[in-house]
């Protein structure tokens, strides 16, 4: 995979709780990513979100209903929020090309929700968790890709 780090390229680094929208102010040889927008969602573990006991269908040994995974559902909702934000930015002509960097599951959720207008501008997808990395670490990864 070869990523052309042209000036103005957007890079979205996300996980299930945080997203950084970065714009390259440099070039292919010397990328200089600057934060344009940041999104965060508080998403505690499911055990801290749901307190009810699982429901039951009827009496019997296999009657329990599986607990809702609130943590996973919030990650999916956050992926939808990121996809919506990307659509609004693309629709306003804010970027011509974008690179998505997220864990595989989040990337999959986002991909399902992306509008065609955004999908056409995706230059690359990198299935990694980089939200806790520095901007220079992200620049180095992109340069190496």
VEXKE-352023 format. One record per residue: residue number from 1; residue in three letters; x, y, z of N, C-alpha, C in turn. Coordinates in nm, 3 decimals. Layout:
% VEXKE-352023
[NUM,"ALA",[X,Y,Z],[X,Y,Z],[X,Y,Z]] ...
***
This chain:
% VEXKE-352023
[1,"UNK",[0.084,-0.117,0.000],[0.000,0.000,0.000],[0.089,0.123,0.000]] [2,"UNK",[0.061,0.213,-0.088],[0.136,0.337,-0.096],[0.041,0.454,-0.075]] [3,"UNK",[0.068,0.530,0.030],[-0.017,0.644,0.061],[0.052,0.771,0.014]] [4,"UNK",[-0.017,0.846,-0.070],[0.035,0.975,-0.118],[-0.005,1.081,-0.015]] [5,"UNK",[0.094,1.128,0.060],[0.068,1.223,0.168],[0.069,1.367,0.117]] [6,"UNK",[-0.018,1.394,0.022],[-0.021,1.528,-0.035],[-0.074,1.629,0.066]] [7,"UNK",[-0.043,1.754,0.042],[-0.091,1.863,0.127],[-0.245,1.865,0.122]] [8,"UNK",[-0.307,1.877,0.239],[-0.453,1.880,0.245],[-0.517,1.744,0.269]] [9,"UNK",[-0.438,1.637,0.263],[-0.491,1.502,0.291],[-0.542,1.499,0.435]] [10,"UNK",[-0.660,1.442,0.454],[-0.715,1.426,0.589],[-0.684,1.285,0.638]] [11,"UNK",[-0.658,1.275,0.767],[-0.633,1.146,0.831],[-0.725,1.140,0.952]] [12,"UNK",[-0.806,1.034,0.960],[-0.894,1.016,1.075],[-0.841,0.897,1.155]] [13,"UNK",[-0.802,0.925,1.280],[-0.752,0.822,1.370],[-0.860,0.803,1.476]] [14,"UNK",[-0.916,0.682,1.483],[-1.030,0.661,1.573],[-1.022,0.527,1.644]] [15,"UNK",[-1.095,0.520,1.754],[-1.125,0.393,1.819],[-1.271,0.405,1.862]] [16,"UNK",[-1.315,0.325,1.954],[-1.455,0.330,1.993],[-1.493,0.445,2.084]] [17,"UNK",[-1.393,0.524,2.126],[-1.421,0.630,2.222],[-1.363,0.765,2.184]] [18,"UNK",[-1.269,0.768,2.090],[-1.202,0.892,2.054],[-1.173,0.894,1.905]] [19,"UNK",[-1.182,1.014,1.847],[-1.148,1.029,1.705],[-1.075,1.161,1.686]] [20,"UNK",[-0.965,1.155,1.613],[-0.890,1.275,1.576],[-0.902,1.294,1.426]] [21,"UNK",[-0.940,1.412,1.385],[-0.947,1.448,1.244],[-0.826,1.536,1.218]] [22,"UNK",[-0.732,1.486,1.138],[-0.606,1.555,1.114],[-0.596,1.597,0.968]] [23,"UNK",[-0.527,1.708,0.942],[-0.504,1.753,0.804],[-0.353,1.768,0.784]] [24,"UNK",[-0.304,1.716,0.671],[-0.162,1.727,0.640],[-0.133,1.868,0.587]] [25,"UNK",[-0.051,1.942,0.661],[-0.009,2.075,0.619],[0.128,2.070,0.554]] [26,"UNK",[0.187,1.949,0.550],[0.318,1.931,0.488],[0.302,1.868,0.351]] [27,"UNK",[0.395,1.779,0.318],[0.389,1.711,0.189],[0.422,1.564,0.208]] [28,"UNK",[0.445,1.493,0.096],[0.470,1.349,0.100],[0.597,1.316,0.178]] [29,"UNK",[0.700,1.395,0.159],[0.828,1.368,0.223],[0.829,1.409,0.370]] [30,"UNK",[0.767,1.523,0.397],[0.764,1.576,0.534],[0.620,1.608,0.575]] [31,"UNK",[0.543,1.504,0.611],[0.405,1.531,0.653],[0.403,1.610,0.784]] [32,"UNK",[0.308,1.696,0.797],[0.289,1.775,0.919],[0.140,1.774,0.949]] [33,"UNK",[0.099,1.679,1.031],[-0.043,1.664,1.063],[-0.084,1.761,1.173]] [34,"UNK",[-0.195,1.829,1.149],[-0.250,1.920,1.249],[-0.392,1.877,1.282]] [35,"UNK",[-0.427,1.884,1.410],[-0.560,1.846,1.455],[-0.660,1.952,1.409]] [36,"UNK",[-0.763,1.908,1.337],[-0.868,1.997,1.289],[-0.990,1.985,1.380]] [37,"UNK",[-1.015,1.862,1.424],[-1.137,1.836,1.501],[-1.112,1.713,1.588]] [38,"UNK",[-1.172,1.712,1.705],[-1.158,1.598,1.795],[-1.295,1.559,1.848]] [39,"UNK",[-1.322,1.430,1.853],[-1.448,1.380,1.908],[-1.414,1.282,2.020]] [40,"UNK",[-1.490,1.288,2.130],[-1.472,1.192,2.237],[-1.607,1.148,2.289]] [41,"UNK",[-1.610,1.024,2.332],[-1.732,0.969,2.390],[-1.692,0.893,2.514]] [42,"UNK",[-1.761,0.917,2.622],[-1.735,0.839,2.741],[-1.805,0.705,2.723]] [43,"UNK",[-1.730,0.597,2.739],[-1.788,0.465,2.716],[-1.735,0.367,2.822]] [44,"UNK",[-1.792,0.372,2.943],[-1.745,0.279,3.046],[-1.778,0.135,3.010]] [45,"UNK",[-1.712,0.038,3.075],[-1.743,-0.102,3.048],[-1.891,-0.133,3.073]] [46,"UNK",[-1.941,-0.234,3.007],[-2.082,-0.273,3.020],[-2.121,-0.294,3.165]] [47,"UNK",[-2.033,-0.355,3.245],[-2.067,-0.383,3.386],[-2.101,-0.256,3.462]] [48,"UNK",[-2.050,-0.139,3.415],[-2.080,-0.012,3.481],[-2.201,0.058,3.419]] [49,"UNK",[-2.250,0.007,3.306],[-2.362,0.072,3.238],[-2.495,0.002,3.264]] [50,"UNK",[-2.495,-0.129,3.272],[-2.619,-0.204,3.291],[-2.621,-0.268,3.428]] [51,"UNK",[-2.732,-0.255,3.499],[-2.737,-0.311,3.634],[-2.845,-0.417,3.650]] [52,"UNK",[-2.934,-0.427,3.553],[-3.042,-0.525,3.565],[-2.992,-0.666,3.541]] [53,"UNK",[-3.063,-0.762,3.603],[-3.035,-0.902,3.575],[-3.092,-0.934,3.436]] [54,"UNK",[-3.030,-1.029,3.363],[-3.083,-1.064,3.232],[-3.228,-1.112,3.241]] [55,"UNK",[-3.306,-1.081,3.141],[-3.446,-1.126,3.137],[-3.455,-1.274,3.106]] [56,"UNK",[-3.579,-1.325,3.106],[-3.601,-1.467,3.077],[-3.717,-1.478,2.979]] [57,"UNK",[-3.706,-1.579,2.890],[-3.815,-1.606,2.796],[-3.931,-1.671,2.869]] [58,"UNK",[-3.902,-1.780,2.935],[-4.001,-1.857,3.011],[-3.922,-1.941,3.109]] [59,"UNK",[-3.989,-2.018,3.187],[-3.916,-2.102,3.281],[-3.845,-2.215,3.206]] [60,"UNK",[-3.729,-2.251,3.253],[-3.655,-2.361,3.192],[-3.506,-2.333,3.195]] [61,"UNK",[-3.426,-2.436,3.168],[-3.281,-2.422,3.180],[-3.218,-2.329,3.075]] [62,"UNK",[-3.278,-2.313,2.959],[-3.220,-2.228,2.855],[-3.306,-2.105,2.828]] [63,"UNK",[-3.360,-2.050,2.935],[-3.456,-1.942,2.916],[-3.396,-1.802,2.935]] [64,"UNK",[-3.271,-1.793,2.978],[-3.212,-1.662,3.004],[-3.186,-1.588,2.872]] [65,"UNK",[-3.208,-1.458,2.875],[-3.179,-1.372,2.760],[-3.040,-1.314,2.783]] [66,"UNK",[-2.960,-1.313,2.680],[-2.823,-1.263,2.691],[-2.823,-1.115,2.730]] [67,"UNK",[-2.728,-1.078,2.815],[-2.711,-0.937,2.855],[-2.680,-0.850,2.734]] [68,"UNK",[-2.726,-0.727,2.737],[-2.692,-0.632,2.632],[-2.550,-0.583,2.655]] [69,"UNK",[-2.469,-0.581,2.550],[-2.332,-0.531,2.559],[-2.336,-0.381,2.529]] [70,"UNK",[-2.359,-0.300,2.633],[-2.373,-0.155,2.616],[-2.245,-0.092,2.564]] [71,"UNK",[-2.131,-0.145,2.607],[-2.002,-0.093,2.564],[-1.987,-0.107,2.411]] [72,"UNK",[-2.020,-0.225,2.360],[-2.011,-0.249,2.216],[-2.110,-0.161,2.140]] [73,"UNK",[-2.232,-0.150,2.192],[-2.333,-0.066,2.126],[-2.289,0.080,2.119]] [74,"UNK",[-2.225,0.130,2.226],[-2.176,0.268,2.224],[-2.064,0.285,2.123]] [75,"UNK",[-1.978,0.183,2.108],[-1.873,0.189,2.006],[-1.934,0.196,1.867]] [76,"UNK",[-2.039,0.117,1.843],[-2.106,0.119,1.713],[-2.170,0.256,1.688]] [77,"UNK",[-2.233,0.313,1.790],[-2.294,0.446,1.775],[-2.188,0.551,1.746]] [78,"UNK",[-2.073,0.538,1.811],[-1.966,0.634,1.790],[-1.912,0.624,1.647]] [79,"UNK",[-1.902,0.502,1.594],[-1.859,0.483,1.455],[-1.958,0.551,1.360]] [80,"UNK",[-2.086,0.545,1.392],[-2.189,0.612,1.311],[-2.169,0.764,1.319]] [81,"UNK",[-2.140,0.815,1.439],[-2.115,0.959,1.456],[-1.995,1.005,1.372]] [82,"UNK",[-1.890,0.924,1.370],[-1.771,0.957,1.291],[-1.807,0.959,1.143]] [83,"UNK",[-1.881,0.857,1.098],[-1.922,0.850,0.957],[-2.008,0.971,0.920]] [84,"UNK",[-2.098,1.013,1.010],[-2.181,1.131,0.985],[-2.096,1.257,0.974]] [85,"UNK",[-1.999,1.270,1.063],[-1.910,1.388,1.061],[-1.832,1.391,0.930]] [86,"UNK",[-1.781,1.276,0.888],[-1.706,1.269,0.761],[-1.794,1.309,0.643]] [87,"UNK",[-1.919,1.265,0.645],[-2.011,1.300,0.537],[-2.030,1.452,0.531]] [88,"UNK",[-2.055,1.514,0.646],[-2.076,1.659,0.649],[-1.953,1.733,0.597]] [89,"UNK",[-1.834,1.688,0.639],[-1.710,1.752,0.595],[-1.689,1.733,0.444]] [90,"UNK",[-1.714,1.612,0.395],[-1.698,1.584,0.251],[-1.798,1.664,0.169]] [91,"UNK",[-1.921,1.672,0.218],[-2.027,1.743,0.148],[-1.995,1.893,0.135]] [92,"UNK",[-1.926,1.947,0.236],[-1.886,2.087,0.232],[-1.757,2.108,0.152]] [93,"UNK",[-1.698,1.999,0.102],[-1.575,2.010,0.023],[-1.450,2.034,0.107]] [94,"UNK",[-1.454,1.991,0.232],[-1.340,2.013,0.322],[-1.217,1.928,0.285]] [95,"UNK",[-1.239,1.812,0.221],[-1.126,1.727,0.183],[-1.152,1.655,0.052]] [96,"UNK",[-1.041,1.625,-0.018],[-1.047,1.548,-0.143],[-1.009,1.403,-0.121]] [97,"UNK",[-0.927,1.379,-0.017],[-0.879,1.244,0.011],[-0.867,1.227,0.162]] [98,"UNK",[-0.893,1.105,0.208],[-0.887,1.077,0.351],[-0.828,0.938,0.373]] [99,"UNK",[-0.754,0.924,0.483],[-0.701,0.795,0.526],[-0.769,0.764,0.659]] [100,"UNK",[-0.824,0.644,0.672],[-0.889,0.602,0.796],[-0.798,0.507,0.872]] [101,"UNK",[-0.775,0.536,1.000],[-0.694,0.449,1.085],[-0.777,0.418,1.209]] [102,"UNK",[-0.809,0.289,1.227],[-0.891,0.248,1.341],[-0.873,0.097,1.361]] [103,"UNK",[-0.908,0.047,1.480],[-0.904,-0.098,1.500],[-0.999,-0.165,1.400]] [104,"UNK",[-0.971,-0.288,1.360],[-1.052,-0.354,1.257],[-1.202,-0.349,1.281]] [105,"UNK",[-1.246,-0.371,1.404],[-1.391,-0.372,1.433],[-1.452,-0.234,1.411]] [106,"UNK",[-1.385,-0.129,1.457],[-1.435,0.008,1.441],[-1.433,0.047,1.293]] [107,"UNK",[-1.325,0.008,1.224],[-1.314,0.035,1.080],[-1.430,-0.030,1.005]] [108,"UNK",[-1.463,-0.153,1.043],[-1.576,-0.224,0.981],[-1.708,-0.154,1.006]] [109,"UNK",[-1.730,-0.110,1.129],[-1.852,-0.037,1.163],[-1.862,0.093,1.084]] [110,"UNK",[-1.751,0.167,1.077],[-1.751,0.294,1.003],[-1.777,0.269,0.855]] [111,"UNK",[-1.712,0.168,0.801],[-1.724,0.138,0.658],[-1.870,0.112,0.620]] [112,"UNK",[-1.943,0.042,0.707],[-2.085,0.012,0.681],[-2.169,0.138,0.677]] [113,"UNK",[-2.128,0.240,0.751],[-2.209,0.361,0.765],[-2.164,0.477,0.676]] [114,"UNK",[-2.050,0.462,0.609],[-1.998,0.572,0.528],[-2.086,0.600,0.407]] [115,"UNK",[-2.107,0.725,0.382],[-2.182,0.770,0.265],[-2.094,0.753,0.141]] [116,"UNK",[-2.155,0.732,0.027],[-2.083,0.711,-0.099],[-1.985,0.827,-0.127]] [117,"UNK",[-2.027,0.948,-0.092],[-1.944,1.067,-0.114],[-1.811,1.059,-0.038]] [118,"UNK",[-1.813,0.998,0.080],[-1.692,0.980,0.160],[-1.615,0.860,0.108]] [119,"UNK",[-1.686,0.752,0.081],[-1.624,0.628,0.035],[-1.535,0.651,-0.087]] [120,"UNK",[-1.579,0.737,-0.176],[-1.502,0.765,-0.298],[-1.371,0.840,-0.270]] [121,"UNK",[-1.360,0.902,-0.152],[-1.243,0.982,-0.118],[-1.142,0.907,-0.031]] [122,"UNK",[-1.176,0.784,0.008],[-1.084,0.707,0.094],[-0.964,0.663,0.013]] [123,"UNK",[-0.847,0.708,0.057],[-0.722,0.673,-0.010],[-0.664,0.544,0.047]] [124,"UNK",[-0.684,0.522,0.179],[-0.632,0.401,0.243],[-0.703,0.379,0.375]] [125,"UNK",[-0.702,0.254,0.420],[-0.753,0.217,0.551],[-0.643,0.139,0.621]] [126,"UNK",[-0.614,0.177,0.744],[-0.510,0.110,0.821],[-0.575,0.054,0.949]] [127,"UNK",[-0.581,-0.080,0.961],[-0.647,-0.141,1.077],[-0.555,-0.145,1.200]] [128,"UNK",[-0.539,-0.031,1.266],[-0.455,-0.023,1.386],[-0.519,0.071,1.487]] [129,"UNK",[-0.483,0.053,1.613],[-0.528,0.144,1.718],[-0.415,0.244,1.744]] [130,"UNK",[-0.436,0.368,1.704],[-0.331,0.470,1.720],[-0.378,0.593,1.797]] [131,"UNK",[-0.494,0.587,1.858],[-0.548,0.707,1.924],[-0.462,0.753,2.041]] [132,"UNK",[-0.384,0.666,2.100],[-0.299,0.706,2.212],[-0.156,0.734,2.168]] [133,"UNK",[-0.131,0.739,2.039],[0.002,0.769,1.986],[0.015,0.919,1.962]] [134,"UNK",[0.140,0.964,1.957],[0.164,1.106,1.929],[0.142,1.132,1.780]] [135,"UNK",[0.124,1.259,1.746],[0.107,1.298,1.606],[0.231,1.257,1.526]] [136,"UNK",[0.350,1.274,1.584],[0.471,1.237,1.509],[0.478,1.085,1.485]] [137,"UNK",[0.428,1.004,1.580],[0.422,0.858,1.558],[0.331,0.827,1.440]] [138,"UNK",[0.218,0.897,1.432],[0.122,0.875,1.323],[0.184,0.919,1.191]] [139,"UNK",[0.254,1.032,1.191],[0.323,1.078,1.069],[0.425,0.975,1.022]] [140,"UNK",[0.503,0.919,1.117],[0.603,0.818,1.081],[0.539,0.692,1.024]] [141,"UNK",[0.426,0.649,1.082],[0.356,0.531,1.032],[0.307,0.557,0.889]] [142,"UNK",[0.251,0.675,0.866],[0.200,0.707,0.731],[0.314,0.714,0.631]] [143,"UNK",[0.426,0.772,0.672],[0.541,0.783,0.582],[0.592,0.643,0.544]] [144,"UNK",[0.588,0.551,0.640],[0.636,0.415,0.616],[0.537,0.333,0.532]] [145,"UNK",[0.411,0.372,0.534],[0.306,0.292,0.466],[0.312,0.307,0.314]] 
***
